[in-house]
Amino acid sequence: MGKLMQSTETNDIIRDENDELELVIYSVLGDRPDQQDCFGYKLDKGKCLCIVSDGMGGLNNGRDASDLCVAEFLRAFRPAEGFSVEEELLEPIRSADEKIAALVDEKGKPLNAGCTAVSTMICKRQLNWASVGDSRAYLFRDRQYVRLTKDQNYGTYLDESLRAGMISKTVYADQSRFSEALINYVGMGMVRKSGFIDFNLESLPLCSGDVLMIMSDGVYRLLDDDEINQYVINVPDIVNMAETLEMKMVSVSRDRNIRRDNTSLAVIRIK
């Protein structure tokens, strides 16, 4: 089984499972005129790939970039037993980076498009992940959680520079208004230039009851990490969990008068 999905008019919810896990993916248009998020997954016996990509570079350009990125991951998936971090998580990012950089419009002008990518592979209850940009992956276990990915944006650079004593608090405060600007993404050769993909060197063993989430920034800009964790703790059914999180995001957006971005959330529970 495999799926590449992007909606421009309606909300999408996907449910699937194998012997080891159950999966729900929820994608919402929000208040944007077009959907630039794209998600995909492939599920095989004992193996599951899930990918979320958030496009950037204008309506059609961002959509083209995220579609292409997800398609590269689905293409690289190997249904046979075993798993290669290089071939199935890292090479699709490098390939997408080159192909997106080569996109042109009808006049042959470069689209200058890009996207984020966060992908997870679960193979025989072992987790590997890879990320470029600021889409995120989290692991929830025993009422606690850890964010697996690090945002590759100017805010992370500022935080690390301040801790290292490279900049003053005054400079930090002045530059914080640019904190959400990405400093690495897939497209325009950024991955090739930086050489950086965030991924785990050793597979992470998973336990029964573990919940894995991957999401575009439209989720965590409305709900903080502790708040999401409370829903993981209190809503055991992952379909209800995804739907409840969506209702909460609608409420927060309305109460704070915030225009909603495209939102994509994948929830995986280990059986």
N, C-alpha and C positions, 0 to 999 in steps of 0.2 A: 504493500500500500504506500501511496505517496500523494502529497498534496502541495500545490502552490496556490495560494488564495489571496486575492485582493478585491475589496468591494468598493465601489464608488457611490452606491446608493443605499445599501442596507447594511445592517450589522451582521457579522458572521460569527457563528459558534460551531466549533468542530469538537466531536467527541470520538475517542477511539481507545483501544486497549490491546495489550497482549498478555501473556501469562505472568509478566513481572511488573507491569505498571498500567496505570490509566492516565489518559491525557485529555485535557480540555484546552482549546484555544479560542479566545474571545477577541474579536477585532471590531472597533467602533470608529465610524467616520468622524464623530465630534462636530465641531462647528466649522471645520474646514470645508471649502467647496469641492475638494477632491481628496481621495485617499492615497497617501504616499507611503503608508506602512504596507509591508508585504510579509506574510509568514508562510512557512512551509514545514512539512514534516514527512518522514518516512518511518514506518513501523514494520519491523520484521520480528521473527521469533527470537527473543532475547536481545533485541537491539532496537534503539530508537534514536533518530535524529530529529531535532527541532531547531528552527531558525527563525528569528525575527529581524527584519531590516526596516529602517526608517529613512525614507528618501529625502534628499535635499537638492535644491537647485531649480526651483520653479515647479509648477504643477506637473506637467508631463515629464519634465526631465527627472524630477525626484522619483516619480512612479517608475519610469524606465530603469533607473538605477537600482531601486530596491527589487524590482521584478528580476532583473538580470542576476543580482547577487544571490537571491534565494534559489534561482534556477541552477546556478553553479554548484551549490551545496547538494541539491537533489540529484544532479547529474553525477556527482562524485561518490554518492552513497553506494556501498557494496553490501548486497544482501547476505553474502556468505558470513559464516562465523569469523570472529576476529575483528580487529579494528586497527586502523593506521591513523594516528594523529596528523601526520604530515599530509597524507593523501586525502583524508576526508574532512579535516577541519582547517588546515592551514593553506593548502594549495587552492581550495575554492576561493578563499579571500584574495590571494594573490592574482588568480585568474580573473576574478570579478573586477579587481582594481584596474587591470590592464584593459579589459573589455569596456568598462564604463568610461575610462579615459578616452577610448576611441570612438565613442558615440558622437554622431554629428546630426545636424538638422537637415532639412530638405535642400538647403543651399550649401551644404558641406561644412558649415561652421560648427566648431566643437560645442557640445551642449554644456560643458562645465558642470556636470552633475556629479553627485556623490550620495553616499548613504552610510548608515551605521550597520553593523552586523554583530549579533550575539547568537552563538550557536552552542548547542549541547548535544553530546552523544552519550547515551547510556548503553553499555554493552556488558551483559552478564553482571549487572548490578555494580558496574564500575562507571564513574562519571568523568568525562573530559569536556572541556569547554574552550571556546575561543571567542575573542571580542575585539572589535575596532569601533571607536566612537563612544557614545554615551548611553546606548541601550544596555540593560543590566541583566545579570543572573544572580539569583539568591537561592540558598539552601536553608530550609527550615527543618529543625530536628529537636524533639523534646522541649518544646515551648521556647526555643531559642533560634537564632538565625545568624547567618553570615552572608555578607555580600561577596560574591565570588569575583566580580569584575571591578575594575577601577575606571571611573569616567576619564576619558582621554580628552579633556577640555582645559581651557585656560584656568578655570578655578582650581583644578587639581595641581596644575603647575604652580599657581600662586601659593597654595597650601604647603606644598613641598619646599618651595623656595623660602617661605617664611620660617618653617621649622629648621631649615638648614642655615638660617641666618644670612641668606643671600639677598633678601630685601627687607626693608623696614616695615613696621606696622602702618606707617603713613602711606607708603607705596602700595601695600596690600589693600588698604581701605579704598584708595583712589582707583585701583585697577579692578576691584571686585565687580564693578558694573559690567565687565566683559567676561565674567566667569563662565557663562554658558557657551561661549564660542568654542567650537571644536578645534583641536590642534592635530587630530588624526581622524581619518575616515577613509572609506573605500571609494576610490574614484579619483580621477585626475592624477593618478600615479602617486598618491599620498603614501600608500603602504610601501610601494617600491622605494620612495625617497626616504621615508623614516625607518624602514626595515622593522617596524614594531607591530607585533600582534600580541595581545594579552592572552595567555593560555596557561593551563596548569601542566607542569612537567611530569607529574606522577598522577595516575588515575586515582580518583577519590572513591573509596568503598561506600556504597549506599546501604541503608538499613530499612527494614519494613516500617512503613509509616512516614518516611522522609517525604517532604514536599519540595519540589524544585519549581521555581518561577523564573521565566525570562520575559522581559517587557521592554517596550519602547518608552521614551521619556514622558509620553503623555500620561502614564500611570503614576510614576513617582513624583511628578511635579504637583499632583493633587493629593496624594496619600503618602505620608511619611512611613519609614520602615517599621517602626513600632506599631503603627496603626495597622499596617498590612499583616504583621505577625499576629495580632489579636484575632483577625479573621481566620487565619490558618489554625489557630488554637481552638476557636469556638465554632467553626463551621467545617465539620469533617468531610462532607460530601463536596468534591471539588467542582462539580457543576454549580451547586448552590454557592460555593465560595466565589467563583468567578462572577456569577450573576449578582451576588451581594456586593462585591467590590465595585462592580459597574454602577449599581444603584447609589453607592456611597460617593463615587466620583461625580455622578450627576448632581447629587445634593451639594457637594462641596463647590462645584462649578457654579451652581445657581446661587448659593448663599454668599459666595465671594465675588460674584459677577465676573467670573473668569471664562474667557472663550476657550472651549476645549480643543486641544490638539487631537490629531489622529491618535488612537490608543490601541495597542495590541498587547495581549497578555496570554502567556501559555502557562498552564499549571499541570504539573506531573506529580502523581503520588505513586510511591513504590509500594507494591502489595506485600 
